[in-house]
Amino acid sequence: MIQTGNDRELPSGMLETSPLIVGMVAISIPVSLLALAAVGGSVVVLVLAVLSMLGVGAATLAFVFRLAADAPEQPAGGDGHAG
């Protein structure tokens, strides 16, 4: 990982753990909607739970595609900045 020395950077390890935290929160939304639909017997809430599951799946797929994308290559001579 490249350190730039910027004071506004995330704390150490946050870059690695943030997808896990976001994933846990995103998965808890459809699960809680499913539980609410099971208790209340509401078809509308069940449809919302299915739609939210599709949304979480699409967001996860987009995130995986972003992780799997090749990083842009740096020019061999550098970019002309010192330091």
N, CA, C and O atoms as a GROMACS GRO file, in nm:
protein
  332
    1MET      N    1   0.083  -0.117   0.000
    1MET     CA    2   0.000   0.000   0.000
    1MET      C    3   0.088   0.124   0.000
    1MET      O    4   0.187   0.129   0.073
    2ILE      N    5   0.054   0.221  -0.079
    2ILE     CA    6   0.134   0.342  -0.093
    2ILE      C    7   0.091   0.442   0.013
    2ILE      O    8  -0.027   0.475   0.024
    3GLN      N    9   0.186   0.491   0.088
    3GLN     CA   10   0.159   0.594   0.188
    3GLN      C   11   0.193   0.730   0.130
    3GLN      O   12   0.305   0.750   0.082
    4THR      N   13   0.099   0.823   0.134
    4THR     CA   14   0.123   0.954   0.076
    4THR      C   15   0.156   1.058   0.181
    4THR      O   16   0.197   1.169   0.146
    5GLY      N   17   0.140   1.026   0.308
    5GLY     CA   18   0.171   1.123   0.412
    5GLY      C   19   0.060   1.225   0.434
    5GLY      O   20   0.084   1.327   0.498
    6ASN      N   21  -0.056   1.200   0.386
    6ASN     CA   22  -0.169   1.290   0.402
    6ASN      C   23  -0.232   1.268   0.539
    6ASN      O   24  -0.252   1.153   0.580
    7ASP      N   25  -0.264   1.376   0.610
    7ASP     CA   26  -0.323   1.365   0.744
    7ASP      C   27  -0.468   1.320   0.740
    7ASP      O   28  -0.522   1.278   0.842
    8ARG      N   29  -0.532   1.328   0.623
    8ARG     CA   30  -0.674   1.292   0.613
    8ARG      C   31  -0.695   1.146   0.574
    8ARG      O   32  -0.806   1.109   0.537
    9GLU      N   33  -0.593   1.063   0.581
    9GLU     CA   34  -0.606   0.922   0.545
    9GLU      C   35  -0.685   0.846   0.652
    9GLU      O   36  -0.697   0.890   0.766
   10LEU      N   37  -0.738   0.733   0.611
   10LEU     CA   38  -0.811   0.647   0.703
   10LEU      C   39  -0.715   0.584   0.802
   10LEU      O   40  -0.596   0.569   0.772
   11PRO      N   41  -0.764   0.546   0.920
   11PRO     CA   42  -0.676   0.478   1.016
   11PRO      C   43  -0.624   0.346   0.960
   11PRO      O   44  -0.680   0.291   0.865
   12SER      N   45  -0.517   0.298   1.016
   12SER     CA   46  -0.454   0.175   0.969
   12SER      C   47  -0.552   0.059   0.976
   12SER      O   48  -0.614   0.035   1.080
   13GLY      N   49  -0.566  -0.014   0.866
   13GLY     CA   50  -0.654  -0.130   0.860
   13GLY      C   51  -0.797  -0.097   0.822
   13GLY      O   52  -0.875  -0.188   0.797
   14MET      N   53  -0.834   0.029   0.818
   14MET     CA   54  -0.972   0.066   0.786
   14MET      C   55  -1.005   0.034   0.641
   14MET      O   56  -1.118  -0.004   0.610
   15LEU      N   57  -0.908   0.048   0.552
   15LEU     CA   58  -0.931   0.018   0.411
   15LEU      C   59  -0.966  -0.130   0.392
   15LEU      O   60  -1.046  -0.164   0.304
   16GLU      N   61  -0.906  -0.216   0.472
   16GLU     CA   62  -0.931  -0.359   0.460
   16GLU      C   63  -1.061  -0.401   0.529
   16GLU      O   64  -1.127  -0.495   0.484
   17THR      N   65  -1.097  -0.334   0.637
   17THR     CA   66  -1.215  -0.377   0.712
   17THR      C   67  -1.344  -0.307   0.670
   17THR      O   68  -1.452  -0.355   0.702
   18SER      N   69  -1.335  -0.196   0.599
   18SER     CA   70  -1.457  -0.125   0.562
   18SER      C   71  -1.549  -0.206   0.472
   18SER      O   72  -1.671  -0.198   0.489
   19PRO      N   73  -1.499  -0.287   0.375
   19PRO     CA   74  -1.593  -0.369   0.298
   19PRO      C   75  -1.668  -0.470   0.385
   19PRO      O   76  -1.785  -0.499   0.359
   20LEU      N   77  -1.602  -0.523   0.485
   20LEU     CA   78  -1.668  -0.618   0.575
   20LEU      C   79  -1.778  -0.550   0.654
   20LEU      O   80  -1.887  -0.605   0.670
   21ILE      N   81  -1.751  -0.431   0.704
   21ILE     CA   82  -1.851  -0.358   0.782
   21ILE      C   83  -1.969  -0.320   0.696
   21ILE      O   84  -2.084  -0.337   0.736
   22VAL      N   85  -1.942  -0.268   0.578
   22VAL     CA   86  -2.050  -0.229   0.487
   22VAL      C   87  -2.131  -0.352   0.445
   22VAL      O   88  -2.253  -0.345   0.437
   23GLY      N   89  -2.064  -0.463   0.419
   23GLY     CA   90  -2.133  -0.586   0.382
   23GLY      C   91  -2.224  -0.638   0.492
   23GLY      O   92  -2.336  -0.682   0.465
   24MET      N   93  -2.177  -0.632   0.616
   24MET     CA   94  -2.259  -0.678   0.727
   24MET      C   95  -2.384  -0.592   0.743
   24MET      O   96  -2.493  -0.644   0.768
   25VAL      N   97  -2.368  -0.462   0.730
   25VAL     CA   98  -2.485  -0.372   0.741
   25VAL      C   99  -2.579  -0.395   0.624
   25VAL      O  100  -2.701  -0.398   0.642
   26ALA      N  101  -2.524  -0.411   0.503
   26ALA     CA  102  -2.607  -0.430   0.385
   26ALA      C  103  -2.685  -0.561   0.391
   26ALA      O  104  -2.800  -0.566   0.349
   27ILE      N  105  -2.624  -0.665   0.442
   27ILE     CA  106  -2.693  -0.794   0.452
   27ILE      C  107  -2.797  -0.793   0.563
   27ILE      O  108  -2.898  -0.862   0.553
   28SER      N  109  -2.774  -0.715   0.668
   28SER     CA  110  -2.870  -0.712   0.778
   28SER      C  111  -3.003  -0.648   0.737
   28SER      O  112  -3.106  -0.678   0.797
   29ILE      N  113  -3.003  -0.562   0.636
   29ILE     CA  114  -3.127  -0.496   0.594
   29ILE      C  115  -3.226  -0.598   0.535
   29ILE      O  116  -3.340  -0.603   0.582
   30PRO      N  117  -3.188  -0.680   0.433
   30PRO     CA  118  -3.286  -0.778   0.384
   30PRO      C  119  -3.323  -0.884   0.486
   30PRO      O  120  -3.436  -0.933   0.488
   31VAL      N  121  -3.228  -0.920   0.572
   31VAL     CA  122  -3.259  -1.022   0.674
   31VAL      C  123  -3.363  -0.968   0.771
   31VAL      O  124  -3.456  -1.041   0.807
   32SER      N  125  -3.349  -0.843   0.813
   32SER     CA  126  -3.448  -0.788   0.906
   32SER      C  127  -3.584  -0.769   0.836
   32SER      O  128  -3.688  -0.785   0.900
   33LEU      N  129  -3.582  -0.735   0.708
   33LEU     CA  130  -3.708  -0.724   0.634
   33LEU      C  131  -3.776  -0.861   0.620
   33LEU      O  132  -3.898  -0.871   0.630
   34LEU      N  133  -3.696  -0.965   0.598
   34LEU     CA  134  -3.754  -1.100   0.592
   34LEU      C  135  -3.814  -1.141   0.725
   34LEU      O  136  -3.922  -1.200   0.730
   35ALA      N  137  -3.745  -1.109   0.834
   35ALA     CA  138  -3.799  -1.140   0.966
   35ALA      C  139  -3.928  -1.064   0.992
   35ALA      O  140  -4.023  -1.118   1.049
   36LEU      N  141  -3.930  -0.937   0.952
   36LEU     CA  142  -4.051  -0.857   0.969
   36LEU      C  143  -4.167  -0.913   0.886
   36LEU      O  144  -4.281  -0.914   0.931
   37ALA      N  145  -4.136  -0.959   0.764
   37ALA     CA  146  -4.240  -1.017   0.679
   37ALA      C  147  -4.291  -1.149   0.738
   37ALA      O  148  -4.410  -1.179   0.728
   38ALA      N  149  -4.201  -1.226   0.797
   38ALA     CA  150  -4.243  -1.353   0.856
   38ALA      C  151  -4.332  -1.331   0.978
   38ALA      O  152  -4.429  -1.405   0.998
   39VAL      N  153  -4.301  -1.232   1.057
   39VAL     CA  154  -4.380  -1.206   1.178
   39VAL      C  155  -4.514  -1.142   1.142
   39VAL      O  156  -4.618  -1.180   1.194
   40GLY      N  157  -4.508  -1.043   1.052
   40GLY     CA  158  -4.630  -0.970   1.020
   40GLY      C  159  -4.712  -1.031   0.909
   40GLY      O  160  -4.831  -1.002   0.896
   41GLY      N  161  -4.652  -1.116   0.828
   41GLY     CA  162  -4.723  -1.178   0.718
   41GLY      C  163  -4.755  -1.083   0.604
   41GLY      O  164  -4.849  -1.106   0.529
   42SER      N  165  -4.677  -0.977   0.591
   42SER     CA  166  -4.703  -0.877   0.489
   42SER      C  167  -4.630  -0.912   0.359
   42SER      O  168  -4.509  -0.935   0.359
   43VAL      N  169  -4.705  -0.915   0.251
   43VAL     CA  170  -4.648  -0.945   0.119
   43VAL      C  171  -4.564  -0.826   0.070
   43VAL      O  172  -4.463  -0.845   0.003
   44VAL      N  173  -4.605  -0.706   0.104
   44VAL     CA  174  -4.532  -0.586   0.062
   44VAL      C  175  -4.392  -0.585   0.122
   44VAL      O  176  -4.294  -0.555   0.053
   45VAL      N  177  -4.382  -0.618   0.249
   45VAL     CA  178  -4.251  -0.622   0.314
   45VAL      C  179  -4.166  -0.735   0.256
   45VAL      O  180  -4.044  -0.720   0.242
   46LEU      N  181  -4.228  -0.844   0.221
   46LEU     CA  182  -4.155  -0.955   0.157
   46LEU      C  183  -4.099  -0.913   0.022
   46LEU      O  184  -3.986  -0.947  -0.012
   47VAL      N  185  -4.178  -0.840  -0.056
   47VAL     CA  186  -4.130  -0.789  -0.186
   47VAL      C  187  -4.015  -0.691  -0.165
   47VAL      O  188  -3.916  -0.695  -0.238
   48LEU      N  189  -4.026  -0.604  -0.065
   48LEU     CA  190  -3.916  -0.512  -0.034
   48LEU      C  191  -3.790  -0.588   0.008
   48LEU      O  192  -3.679  -0.546  -0.027
   49ALA      N  193  -3.806  -0.697   0.080
   49ALA     CA  194  -3.691  -0.778   0.121
   49ALA      C  195  -3.622  -0.840   0.000
   49ALA      O  196  -3.499  -0.842  -0.008
   50VAL      N  197  -3.701  -0.890  -0.094
   50VAL     CA  198  -3.643  -0.950  -0.214
   50VAL      C  199  -3.573  -0.843  -0.298
   50VAL      O  200  -3.464  -0.868  -0.349
   51LEU      N  201  -3.634  -0.726  -0.312
   51LEU     CA  202  -3.570  -0.618  -0.387
   51LEU      C  203  -3.442  -0.572  -0.320
   51LEU      O  204  -3.344  -0.542  -0.388
   52SER      N  205  -3.440  -0.565  -0.188
   52SER     CA  206  -3.318  -0.524  -0.118
   52SER      C  207  -3.210  -0.630  -0.132
   52SER      O  208  -3.092  -0.597  -0.137
   53MET      N  209  -3.248  -0.759  -0.137
   53MET     CA  210  -3.149  -0.863  -0.160
   53MET      C  211  -3.085  -0.849  -0.298
   53MET      O  212  -2.964  -0.865  -0.313
   54LEU      N  213  -3.167  -0.819  -0.398
   54LEU     CA  214  -3.114  -0.796  -0.531
   54LEU      C  215  -3.021  -0.675  -0.534
   54LEU      O  216  -2.917  -0.678  -0.601
   55GLY      N  217  -3.057  -0.571  -0.462
   55GLY     CA  218  -2.972  -0.453  -0.454
   55GLY      C  219  -2.839  -0.481  -0.387
   55GLY      O  220  -2.735  -0.434  -0.433
   56VAL      N  221  -2.842  -0.557  -0.279
   56VAL     CA  222  -2.718  -0.593  -0.210
   56VAL      C  223  -2.631  -0.680  -0.300
   56VAL      O  224  -2.509  -0.664  -0.304
   57GLY      N  225  -2.693  -0.772  -0.372
   57GLY     CA  226  -2.617  -0.857  -0.464
   57GLY      C  227  -2.553  -0.776  -0.575
   57GLY      O  228  -2.438  -0.801  -0.612
   58ALA      N  229  -2.626  -0.679  -0.630
   58ALA     CA  230  -2.572  -0.594  -0.736
   58ALA      C  231  -2.458  -0.508  -0.684
   58ALA      O  232  -2.357  -0.490  -0.752
   59ALA      N  233  -2.472  -0.454  -0.565
   59ALA     CA  234  -2.366  -0.372  -0.507
   59ALA      C  235  -2.242  -0.456  -0.478
   59ALA      O  236  -2.130  -0.410  -0.498
   60THR      N  237  -2.262  -0.578  -0.431
   60THR     CA  238  -2.149  -0.667  -0.405
   60THR      C  239  -2.077  -0.703  -0.534
   60THR      O  240  -1.954  -0.705  -0.539
   61LEU      N  241  -2.153  -0.730  -0.639
   61LEU     CA  242  -2.093  -0.762  -0.768
   61LEU      C  243  -2.014  -0.643  -0.824
   61LEU      O  244  -1.904  -0.661  -0.877
   62ALA      N  245  -2.069  -0.524  -0.811
   62ALA     CA  246  -1.997  -0.405  -0.857
   62ALA      C  247  -1.869  -0.385  -0.778
   62ALA      O  248  -1.767  -0.346  -0.834
   63PHE      N  249  -1.874  -0.411  -0.648
   63PHE     CA  250  -1.755  -0.397  -0.564
   63PHE      C  251  -1.648  -0.499  -0.603
   63PHE      O  252  -1.530  -0.465  -0.607
   64VAL      N  253  -1.688  -0.621  -0.631
   64VAL     CA  254  -1.592  -0.724  -0.672
   64VAL      C  255  -1.531  -0.689  -0.806
   64VAL      O  256  -1.411  -0.708  -0.826
   65PHE      N  257  -1.611  -0.637  -0.899
   65PHE     CA  258  -1.555  -0.594  -1.028
   65PHE      C  259  -1.454  -0.482  -1.010
   65PHE      O  260  -1.352  -0.477  -1.079
   66ARG      N  261  -1.482  -0.391  -0.917
   66ARG     CA  262  -1.388  -0.282  -0.892
   66ARG      C  263  -1.259  -0.335  -0.831
   66ARG      O  264  -1.151  -0.288  -0.866
   67LEU      N  265  -1.269  -0.430  -0.743
   67LEU     CA  266  -1.148  -0.488  -0.683
   67LEU      C  267  -1.067  -0.566  -0.786
   67LEU      O  268  -0.944  -0.567  -0.781
   68ALA      N  269  -1.135  -0.630  -0.879
   68ALA     CA  270  -1.068  -0.714  -0.977
   68ALA      C  271  -1.012  -0.633  -1.094
   68ALA      O  272  -0.935  -0.686  -1.174
   69ALA      N  273  -1.049  -0.507  -1.105
   69ALA     CA  274  -1.002  -0.425  -1.218
   69ALA      C  275  -0.852  -0.399  -1.204
   69ALA      O  276  -0.799  -0.386  -1.093
   70ASP      N  277  -0.786  -0.392  -1.318
   70ASP     CA  278  -0.643  -0.362  -1.318
   70ASP      C  279  -0.621  -0.217  -1.280
   70ASP      O  280  -0.694  -0.128  -1.321
   71ALA      N  281  -0.518  -0.196  -1.200
   71ALA     CA  282  -0.481  -0.060  -1.162
   71ALA      C  283  -0.416   0.010  -1.281
   71ALA      O  284  -0.346  -0.055  -1.360
   72PRO      N  285  -0.436   0.140  -1.295
   72PRO     CA  286  -0.371   0.210  -1.406
   72PRO      C  287  -0.219   0.205  -1.389
   72PRO      O  288  -0.166   0.219  -1.279
   73GLU      N  289  -0.151   0.186  -1.501
   73GLU     CA  290  -0.006   0.175  -1.495
   73GLU      C  291   0.057   0.313  -1.484
   73GLU      O  292   0.010   0.410  -1.543
   74GLN      N  293   0.165   0.320  -1.406
   74GLN     CA  294   0.241   0.443  -1.391
   74GLN      C  295   0.343   0.453  -1.504
   74GLN      O  296   0.398   0.352  -1.545
   75PRO      N  297   0.368   0.572  -1.554
   75PRO     CA  298   0.471   0.585  -1.657
   75PRO      C  299   0.608   0.547  -1.602
   75PRO      O  300   0.637   0.566  -1.484
   76ALA      N  301   0.692   0.491  -1.690
   76ALA     CA  302   0.822   0.442  -1.647
   76ALA      C  303   0.913   0.552  -1.597
   76ALA      O  304   0.993   0.527  -1.507
   77GLY      N  305   0.903   0.671  -1.651
   77GLY     CA  306   0.991   0.780  -1.611
   77GLY      C  307   0.940   0.857  -1.491
   77GLY      O  308   1.007   0.952  -1.449
   78GLY      N  309   0.829   0.824  -1.436
   78GLY     CA  310   0.771   0.899  -1.326
   78GLY      C  311   0.686   1.010  -1.380
   78GLY      O  312   0.677   1.029  -1.502
   79ASP      N  313   0.623   1.084  -1.292
   79ASP     CA  314   0.535   1.191  -1.337
   79ASP      C  315   0.600   1.329  -1.323
   79ASP      O  316   0.532   1.430  -1.342
   80GLY      N  317   0.726   1.335  -1.289
   80GLY     CA  318   0.798   1.460  -1.285
   80GLY      C  319   0.792   1.529  -1.150
   80GLY      O  320   0.849   1.637  -1.135
   81HIS      N  321   0.726   1.469  -1.051
   81HIS     CA  322   0.720   1.529  -0.919
   81HIS      C  323   0.830   1.473  -0.833
   81HIS      O  324   0.860   1.353  -0.838
   82ALA      N  325   0.890   1.556  -0.754
   82ALA     CA  326   0.994   1.511  -0.663
   82ALA      C  327   0.931   1.481  -0.529
   82ALA      O  328   0.839   1.549  -0.485
   83GLY      N  329   0.983   1.378  -0.463
   83GLY     CA  330   0.948   1.356  -0.327
   83GLY      C  331   0.847   1.259  -0.299
   83GLY      O  332   0.814   1.236  -0.183
   0.00000   0.00000   0.00000
